Amino acid sequence: MTIEKHLKLTGISNISWKDAITKTILEASKTIDYISSVTVLEQKAKIDGNKIVEYYSTIDLCFNIDEKRL
């Protein structure tokens, strides 16, 4: 039986939404094993004047639970 767990995470980048997503997955993968999928839930941006200065990407990160782990 496979059990999946979901985490809702928000990443921030000053480059792009894609960069925010990539950084979030990379950081999460340092402590979470068996990451299997990601769903982008929301994208927002902070604007200063007429320029985007920060990109926010909220994701649903899915990973499988290791049933053999004690």
Backbone hydrogen bonds in HBPLUS format (Angstrom, degrees):
<---DONOR---> <-ACCEPTOR-->    atom                        ^
c    i                          cat <-CA-CA->   ^        H-A-AA   ^      H-
h    n   atom  resd res      DA  || num        DHA   H-A  angle D-A-AA Bond
n    s   type  num  typ     dist DA aas  dist angle  dist       angle   num
A0065-ILE N   A0003-ILE O   2.82 MM  62  5.52 163.3  1.85 162.1 164.3     1
A0005-LYS N   A0063-PHE O   2.80 MM  58  5.49 164.5  1.82 163.1 168.0     2
A0063-PHE N   A0005-LYS O   2.97 MM  58  5.49 157.1  2.02 154.3 161.5     3
A0007-LEU N   A0061-LEU O   2.87 MM  54  5.13 153.9  1.93 144.1 152.9     4
A0061-LEU N   A0007-LEU O   2.76 MM  54  5.13 160.0  1.80 160.7 159.4     5
A0009-LEU N   A0059-ILE O   2.94 MM  50  5.39 156.4  2.00 150.2 157.6     6
A0059-ILE N   A0009-LEU O   2.74 MM  50  5.39 159.4  1.78 161.6 168.1     7
A0011-GLY N   A0057-SER O   2.87 MM  46  5.33 163.2  1.90 151.0 151.1     8
A0057-SER N   A0011-GLY O   3.00 MM  46  5.33 161.1  2.04 147.9 153.9     9
A0013-SER N   A0055-TYR O   2.97 MM  42  5.19 149.9  2.06 144.9 153.2    10
A0055-TYR N   A0013-SER O   2.67 MM  42  5.19 166.8  1.68 164.6 168.9    11
A0020-ALA N   A0016-SER O   3.11 MM   4  6.38 150.4  2.20 139.2 146.9    12
A0021-ILE N   A0017-TRP O   2.98 MM   4  6.32 155.6  2.04 153.2 159.4    13
A0022-THR N   A0018-LYS O   2.91 MM   4  6.13 168.8  1.92 154.3 157.3    14
A0023-LYS N   A0019-ASP O   2.91 MM   4  6.00 166.2  1.93 150.2 154.0    15
A0024-THR N   A0020-ALA O   3.09 MM   4  6.15 153.8  2.16 140.5 147.6    16
A0025-ILE N   A0021-ILE O   3.00 MM   4  6.28 164.8  2.03 157.6 160.8    17
A0026-LEU N   A0022-THR O   2.95 MM   4  6.11 165.3  1.97 151.8 156.5    18
A0027-GLU N   A0023-LYS O   2.93 MM   4  6.05 162.5  1.96 147.9 152.5    19
A0028-ALA N   A0024-THR O   2.93 MM   4  6.06 163.5  1.95 149.5 154.6    20
A0029-SER N   A0025-ILE O   2.89 MM   4  6.00 151.1  1.98 148.6 156.4    21
A0030-LYS N   A0027-GLU O   3.21 MM   3  5.54 156.8  2.26 106.2 113.2    22
A0031-THR N   A0028-ALA O   3.12 MM   3  5.86 155.2  2.18 119.5 125.0    23
A0032-ILE N   A0028-ALA O   2.94 MM   4  5.90 134.0  2.16 148.9 162.1    24
A0064-ASN N   A0034-TYR O   3.07 MM  30  5.47 156.4  2.13 141.5 141.5    25
A0036-SER N   A0062-CYS O   2.82 MM  26  5.74 164.7  1.85 142.6 147.9    26
A0037-SER N   A0062-CYS O   3.39 MM  25  5.19 163.5  2.42 131.9 131.8    27
A0062-CYS N   A0037-SER O   2.92 MM  25  5.19 177.1  1.92 152.5 151.6    28
A0039-THR N   A0060-ASP O   3.01 MM  21  5.07 148.7  2.11 133.5 143.4    29
A0060-ASP N   A0039-THR O   2.79 MM  21  5.07 155.6  1.85 148.5 156.9    30
A0041-LEU N   A0058-THR O   2.79 MM  17  5.50 152.8  1.86 147.3 155.3    31
A0042-GLU N   A0058-THR O   3.22 MM  16  5.06 157.8  2.27 136.8 137.6    32
A0058-THR N   A0042-GLU O   2.83 MM  16  5.06 168.2  1.84 150.5 154.6    33
A0044-LYS N   A0056-TYR O   2.84 MM  12  5.00 160.5  1.88 143.4 150.0    34
A0056-TYR N   A0044-LYS O   2.78 MM  12  5.00 174.4  1.78 148.7 146.7    35
A0046-LYS N   A0054-GLU O   2.82 MM   8  5.05 158.2  1.87 142.3 149.3    36
A0053-VAL N   A0046-LYS O   2.86 MM   7  5.78 165.5  1.88 157.9 162.9    37
A0048-ASP N   A0051-LYS O   2.89 MM   3  5.50 164.2  1.91 165.2 164.3    38
A0051-LYS N   A0048-ASP O   3.21 MM   3  5.50 164.4  2.24 120.1 124.8    39
A0069-ARG N   A0066-ASP O   3.29 MM   3  5.59 155.6  2.35 106.1 113.0    40
